[in-house]
Amino acid sequence: MAKEKDYDYSFSPSKLGKMECPRCFYDENTLDIEQPRGIFPGLPGGVDRVMKLTRDANRAVLTPNMIGKVVGRFHGDVAGITKLRNWSSGLQARLTIKGQRVRVIGAFDDIIAEADGTYSPYDDKTKGDLPKNDGAKYYQLQLDMYHLLLRENGLTPSGKAYLNYHYPMVASGDDIVFGHVLYTLTTDATRAIGTMERAIDLLRGTRPLSNPACEFCRYAAKQLAAFLRERAIP
């Protein structure tokens, strides 16, 4: 017999990020119809892996572009942070939102233990060139969710987070030199909870209409139209 879940909804930053298309979000979480994954480039994952290995070799040392900008240190030892980097063993929280039992999960790249005893999420990002902005448009929700997870697990959030961008800058022979830029963003658990409230409202409502701005919805609509044409179904 399957074990009964102790929550009504399970949310992660990546899952909530799909709310930009209400139809796809609804279908994935109520009908088990997931968006096609597509091809994921290997370079960002490779850079992320190398940065973690380099950082874990000496967690007492900040990366060069953090010196003078961060007053703290990387939190914990290698075994501890490795656990937090895994979705199944990372930080979790149980909340009641709009009368629903909600499980929140997240996998941290790393955590900064600030000098004042608070904690800040840290995340590596890879881009093809020098970032034009701090990336809050794309990563604010992720960082707000991390703030919430820290708070709910007894790690007082600092109210800020660090995004460390790595981008190819120059080449010398076969060697590529990467540039690095660090951004500090503010974080707020209230925003994360507000997003989850909207998610619950969406999932408890009727199925949203197909979204013409979503490439997945457009593809599904074309597939359905072709199916109906083949069978001469009006």
Sequence and secondary structure as in RCSB ss.txt:
>XXXX:A:sequence
MAKEKDYDYSFSPSKLGKMECPRCFYDENTLDIEQPRGIFPGLPGGVDRVMKLTRDANRAVLTPNMIGKVVGRFH
GDVAGITKLRNWSSGLQARLTIKGQRVRVIGAFDDIIAEADGTYSPYDDKTKGDLPKNDGAKYYQLQLDMYHLLL
RENGLTPSGKAYLNYHYPMVASGDDIVFGHVLYTLTTDATRAIGTMERAIDLLRGTRPLSNPACEFCRYAAKQLA
AFLRERAIP
>XXXX:A:secstr
     S SEEE HHHHGGGGSHHHHHHHHHS          HHHHHHHHHHHHHHHHTTTS  GGGTTT  EEE 
S HHHHHHHTSTTTS EEEEEETTEEEEEE   SEEEEETTS EEEEEEEE SS  SS  HHHHHHHHHHHHHHH
HHTT  B SEEEEEEEEEEEEETTEEEEEEEEEEEE  HHHHHHHHHHHHHHHHS      TT HHHHHHHHHHH
HHHHHTT  
